[in-house]
């Protein structure tokens, strides 16, 4: 793909070359595809405030046996980051459906993390109402604050959630790039798993098309977690009673704490539940082997 800015690192350019841009709904959406097209399709949905780059290590472990698809949601990574856009999870779910149609995806196994878990439950809600435009065959949820009242917020999140502090948040986000990756590392048990190259790419992905300036708007999805918790939680529970669902939770996550994972497992007793020790919030980076093992054990391999 052709990037809009000069002076980008060779590492970011190499990452961009692994994917392409599709434009299924009037926005440029960056997607990557790895693995045999005839294999089972895994669709990876990232969290806030990162991108599909989070998934590169699990994908590398899975691509021999699966068709691995990941996208940057609007507002993140190398996708469009519009100003006049709500960043609602309903709109983001529309984008996922549009990308699935553009790539001609049929039976899809969805793997989600963080913000992506709530988007994932909206896809399930649509599935149960008969409006989802692709077949969602199984669901794997990694740490995500689906039960918002259980979450332990960082100071940055508290600022973004407080209306009176939004002007402060705008200023902080405008100047945040040097502190962006160090801030992510604070909620990791294994911060060393983010290499210097990773940190460079993640910072550039945040800066690309002014992504850091969009964060106060993009974070509005959190309010939807309160407003639509019944819709989304009921969808997850119902799905676990009728289709394969697994919850994979890092024990040491300081944000989407282990009590949340255990509560979800109690609410959805038919879901497969796995706890991963010695890992914090960013499980795809901190323990990609555990993520890949959970997916391999859950999604049958067939060519």
C-alpha positions as CSV (number, residue, x, y, z in Angstrom):
1,X,0.0,0.0,0.0
2,X,1.1,3.6,-0.4
3,X,1.4,5.5,2.8
4,X,0.5,9.2,3.1
5,X,3.6,10.5,5.0
6,X,7.3,10.6,4.4
7,X,10.0,9.8,7.0
8,X,8.4,6.5,8.0
9,X,10.6,3.8,9.4
10,X,11.6,0.8,7.2
11,X,10.0,-1.4,9.9
12,X,6.6,0.3,9.4
13,X,6.9,0.2,5.7
14,X,7.7,-3.5,5.9
15,X,4.6,-4.0,8.0
16,X,2.4,-2.1,5.5
17,X,3.7,-4.3,2.7
18,X,2.2,-7.3,4.5
19,X,-1.3,-5.9,3.9
20,X,-3.5,-4.0,1.6
21,X,-6.3,-1.4,1.7
22,X,-9.9,-2.2,0.9
23,X,-12.7,0.4,0.7
24,X,-16.0,-1.4,1.2
25,X,-17.9,1.3,3.0
26,X,-16.3,4.6,1.8
27,X,-13.3,4.4,4.1
28,X,-9.8,2.9,3.5
29,X,-9.5,-0.1,5.7
30,X,-6.1,-1.8,6.1
31,X,-6.3,-5.6,6.2
32,X,-3.7,-8.4,6.3
33,X,-4.3,-12.0,5.1
34,X,-1.9,-14.9,5.8
35,X,-2.2,-18.6,5.3
36,X,-4.0,-20.9,2.8
37,X,-7.3,-19.5,1.6
38,X,-9.0,-22.9,1.7
39,X,-8.2,-23.3,5.4
40,X,-10.6,-22.3,8.2
41,X,-10.8,-18.5,8.4
42,X,-9.7,-16.7,11.6
43,X,-10.8,-13.0,11.9
44,X,-8.8,-11.0,14.5
45,X,-10.4,-7.9,16.0
46,X,-8.0,-5.6,17.9
47,X,-8.5,-3.4,20.9
48,X,-8.1,0.2,22.0
49,X,-5.9,2.1,21.2
50,X,-3.8,-0.3,19.1
51,X,-4.2,-2.0,15.7
52,X,-4.0,-5.3,13.9
53,X,-0.3,-5.2,14.5
54,X,-1.1,-6.7,18.0
55,X,-1.9,-10.0,16.3
56,X,1.3,-10.5,14.2
57,X,2.9,-13.0,16.6
58,X,-0.2,-15.2,17.0
59,X,-0.8,-15.0,13.3
60,X,2.7,-16.1,12.5
61,X,2.1,-19.2,14.7
62,X,-1.3,-20.0,13.1
63,X,-0.9,-19.2,9.4
64,X,0.4,-22.6,8.4
65,X,-3.0,-24.1,9.2
66,X,-5.5,-21.2,9.1
67,X,-6.5,-18.4,6.8
68,X,-5.7,-15.5,9.1
69,X,-7.4,-12.1,8.5
70,X,-6.9,-9.0,10.6
71,X,-8.1,-5.4,10.1
72,X,-7.4,-2.0,11.4
73,X,-10.7,-0.6,12.6
74,X,-11.5,3.0,11.5
75,X,-9.5,5.4,13.7
76,X,-6.6,3.0,14.2
77,X,-3.4,1.7,12.6
78,X,-3.2,2.3,8.8
79,X,-7.0,2.7,8.3
80,X,-8.8,6.0,7.8
81,X,-9.2,8.2,10.9
82,X,-12.0,10.6,10.1
83,X,-12.9,13.6,12.2
84,X,-16.7,13.5,11.5
85,X,-17.3,10.0,12.7
86,X,-18.8,8.6,16.0
87,X,-16.5,5.6,16.4
88,X,-19.5,3.7,17.8
89,X,-19.1,0.0,18.1
90,X,-22.2,-0.3,15.9
91,X,-20.4,1.5,13.1
92,X,-17.3,-0.5,13.7
93,X,-19.3,-3.7,13.5
94,X,-20.7,-2.4,10.2
95,X,-17.1,-2.1,9.0
96,X,-16.3,-5.7,10.0
97,X,-19.2,-6.9,8.0
98,X,-18.2,-4.8,5.0
99,X,-14.7,-6.1,5.1
100,X,-15.9,-9.7,5.4
101,X,-18.0,-9.2,2.3
102,X,-15.2,-7.5,0.4
103,X,-12.9,-10.4,1.1
104,X,-15.6,-12.9,0.4
105,X,-15.4,-14.5,3.8
106,X,-17.9,-17.2,4.6
107,X,-17.5,-19.3,7.7
108,X,-15.5,-17.1,10.1
109,X,-14.0,-17.9,13.5
110,X,-13.7,-14.6,15.4
111,X,-10.9,-13.8,17.9
112,X,-11.1,-10.5,19.8
113,X,-9.3,-8.6,22.5
114,X,-10.0,-5.5,24.6
115,X,-12.4,-3.1,22.8
116,X,-12.8,-5.8,20.1
117,X,-14.6,-8.1,22.6
118,X,-17.6,-5.7,22.8
119,X,-17.6,-5.3,19.0
120,X,-17.5,-9.1,18.9
121,X,-20.6,-9.4,21.1
122,X,-22.5,-6.9,18.8
123,X,-21.7,-9.3,15.9
124,X,-23.2,-12.1,18.0
125,X,-26.3,-9.9,18.7
126,X,-26.8,-9.5,15.0
127,X,-26.3,-13.2,14.4
128,X,-29.1,-14.0,16.8
129,X,-31.4,-11.5,15.1
130,X,-30.7,-13.0,11.7
131,X,-29.0,-9.9,10.3
132,X,-25.3,-10.8,10.4
133,X,-24.0,-11.0,6.8
134,X,-21.5,-13.7,7.3
135,X,-21.5,-17.0,9.2
136,X,-19.8,-16.6,12.6
137,X,-18.7,-20.2,13.4
138,X,-17.0,-19.8,16.7
139,X,-15.9,-17.1,19.1
140,X,-12.7,-16.7,21.1
141,X,-12.6,-13.8,23.6
142,X,-9.3,-12.6,25.1
143,X,-9.2,-10.1,28.0
144,X,-11.7,-7.3,27.5
145,X,-13.9,-5.3,29.8
146,X,-17.2,-6.8,28.7
147,X,-18.4,-6.4,32.3
148,X,-17.5,-2.7,32.6
149,X,-18.3,-2.4,36.3
150,X,-15.5,-4.9,37.0
151,X,-12.8,-3.0,35.1
152,X,-9.9,-1.3,36.9
153,X,-9.3,1.9,34.9
154,X,-5.9,3.4,34.3
155,X,-5.5,7.2,35.0
156,X,-5.6,7.8,31.2
157,X,-8.9,5.9,30.9
158,X,-10.4,7.8,33.9
159,X,-9.5,11.1,32.2
160,X,-11.2,10.0,28.9
161,X,-14.3,8.9,30.8
162,X,-14.8,12.2,32.6
163,X,-16.6,14.8,30.5
164,X,-15.2,17.7,32.4
165,X,-11.7,16.4,31.7
166,X,-12.1,16.1,27.9
167,X,-10.2,19.3,27.2
168,X,-7.4,18.0,29.2
169,X,-7.6,14.7,27.4
170,X,-7.4,16.5,24.0
171,X,-4.1,18.2,25.1
172,X,-2.7,15.0,26.6
173,X,-3.4,13.0,23.4
174,X,-1.9,15.7,21.2
175,X,1.4,15.3,23.1
176,X,1.3,11.6,24.0
177,X,3.4,9.9,21.4
178,X,6.7,9.7,23.4
179,X,4.7,8.2,26.3
180,X,2.4,5.9,24.3
181,X,4.2,2.6,24.3
182,X,5.6,3.1,27.9
183,X,2.0,3.6,29.0
184,X,1.0,0.3,27.4
185,X,3.9,-1.5,29.1
186,X,2.6,-0.4,32.5
187,X,-0.4,-2.8,32.1
188,X,1.8,-5.7,30.9
189,X,3.4,-8.4,33.0
190,X,5.9,-9.0,30.2
191,X,6.7,-5.5,28.8
192,X,10.0,-6.9,27.3
193,X,7.9,-8.7,24.7
194,X,7.5,-5.3,22.9
195,X,10.7,-5.0,21.0
196,X,12.3,-1.7,20.0
197,X,11.0,-2.3,16.5
198,X,7.5,-3.0,17.8
199,X,7.6,0.2,19.9
200,X,8.6,2.2,16.8
201,X,5.9,0.7,14.6
202,X,3.2,1.1,17.3
203,X,4.1,4.7,17.8
204,X,4.1,5.4,14.1
205,X,0.7,3.6,13.7
206,X,-0.7,5.8,16.4
207,X,0.6,9.0,14.8
208,X,-0.4,8.0,11.3
209,X,-3.2,10.3,10.0
210,X,-3.4,12.0,13.4
211,X,-4.6,8.9,15.2
212,X,-3.6,10.2,18.7
213,X,-5.9,13.3,18.1
214,X,-8.8,10.9,17.5
215,X,-8.5,9.0,20.8
216,X,-10.9,11.2,22.9
217,X,-13.6,10.6,20.2
218,X,-12.8,6.9,19.6
219,X,-13.0,6.2,23.4
220,X,-16.7,7.1,23.3
221,X,-17.3,3.3,22.7
222,X,-16.9,2.8,26.5
223,X,-20.2,4.6,27.2
224,X,-21.9,2.0,24.9
225,X,-20.6,-0.8,27.2
226,X,-22.8,0.6,29.9
227,X,-25.8,1.4,27.6
228,X,-25.9,-1.9,25.8
229,X,-24.5,-4.3,28.4
230,X,-27.7,-6.3,28.5
231,X,-27.8,-6.7,24.6
232,X,-24.2,-7.7,24.4
233,X,-24.0,-9.9,27.5
234,X,-27.2,-11.8,26.5
235,X,-25.7,-12.3,23.1
236,X,-22.5,-13.9,24.5
237,X,-24.4,-16.1,26.9
238,X,-26.9,-17.2,24.2
239,X,-24.1,-17.9,21.8
240,X,-22.3,-20.1,24.4
241,X,-25.4,-22.2,24.6
242,X,-25.7,-22.7,20.8
243,X,-22.2,-22.5,19.3
244,X,-18.5,-22.8,20.4
245,X,-17.3,-20.0,22.6
246,X,-14.1,-19.8,24.6
247,X,-12.8,-17.2,27.1
248,X,-9.0,-16.9,27.4
249,X,-8.0,-14.7,30.3
250,X,-4.6,-13.4,31.5
251,X,-4.5,-13.8,35.2
252,X,-2.4,-10.7,35.8
253,X,-4.4,-8.2,33.7
254,X,-4.7,-5.1,35.9
255,X,-7.5,-3.6,33.8
256,X,-9.8,-6.4,32.6
257,X,-9.1,-8.2,35.9
258,X,-9.3,-12.0,36.4
259,X,-12.4,-11.6,38.5
260,X,-14.1,-10.4,35.3
261,X,-13.1,-13.5,33.4
262,X,-14.3,-15.7,36.2
263,X,-17.6,-13.9,36.4
264,X,-18.1,-14.3,32.7
265,X,-17.3,-18.0,32.9
266,X,-20.0,-18.3,35.6
267,X,-22.5,-16.5,33.5
268,X,-21.7,-18.6,30.4
269,X,-21.0,-22.0,31.9
270,X,-21.1,-23.7,28.5
271,X,-18.2,-21.6,27.3
272,X,-14.7,-23.0,27.4
273,X,-12.6,-21.1,30.0
274,X,-8.8,-20.9,30.2
275,X,-6.6,-18.8,32.5
276,X,-3.1,-17.8,31.3
277,X,-0.6,-17.2,34.1
278,X,2.2,-14.6,34.1
279,X,0.5,-12.4,31.5
280,X,-1.0,-8.9,31.7
281,X,-3.5,-7.1,29.5
282,X,-1.8,-7.5,26.1
283,X,-2.0,-11.3,25.8
284,X,-1.4,-11.4,22.0
285,X,2.0,-9.7,22.7
286,X,2.9,-11.2,26.0
287,X,2.0,-14.8,25.3
288,X,1.2,-15.4,21.6
289,X,2.0,-19.1,22.2
290,X,-0.9,-19.4,24.6
291,X,-3.2,-17.6,22.2
292,X,-2.2,-19.8,19.3
293,X,-2.6,-22.9,21.4
294,X,-6.1,-21.9,22.6
295,X,-7.2,-21.3,19.0
296,X,-5.6,-24.5,17.7
297,X,-7.3,-26.6,20.4
298,X,-10.7,-24.9,19.7
299,X,-10.9,-24.5,15.9
300,X,-10.5,-27.7,13.9
301,X,-7.9,-27.7,11.2
302,X,-9.0,-28.8,7.8
303,X,-7.6,-28.1,4.3
